Amino acid sequence: MTTIKFEKIKEKVAEFNAFVKEKRNIEGHVDGETISFDNLDRDDARLLIKKFLHKIGEKDYRIISKMGVLTVVEKKKFKP
């Protein structure tokens, strides 16, 4: 079971669920900003998140894996 948490782009959870259903024919369980997949491994989920972020044009996000949960967060920007 893979759990994905969308912190900053909560409105994209349903859109990501539809994207995964289109690509892998797997339906996720949505609960607020979190989505869970029963038949999707972590590495495949990470790849699908990256493809989804590229598709919607979001370049300022990255994926962190912590204690079995993939979390989509904003990239840190450093000022010179």
VENSULVEN-V562552 format. One record per backbone hydrogen bond with DSSP energy under -0.5 kcal/mol. CO is the residue of the C=O (numbers start at 1). NH is the residue of the N-H. Records with the same first field share a line. If there is no record, write none. Layout:
CO->NH  NH
This chain:
2->37
3->70
4->6  35
5->7  72
9->12
10->13
12->16
13->17
14->18
15->19
16->20
17->21
18->22
19->23
20->24  25  26
21->25
28->30
29->36
31->33  34
33->6
34->31
35->4
36->29
37->2
41->45
42->46
43->47
44->48
45->49
46->50
47->51
48->52
49->53
50->54
51->55
52->56
53->58
54->57
57->59
60->75
62->73
64->66  71
66->69
68->3
69->66  71
70->5
71->64  73
72->7  8
73->62
76->78
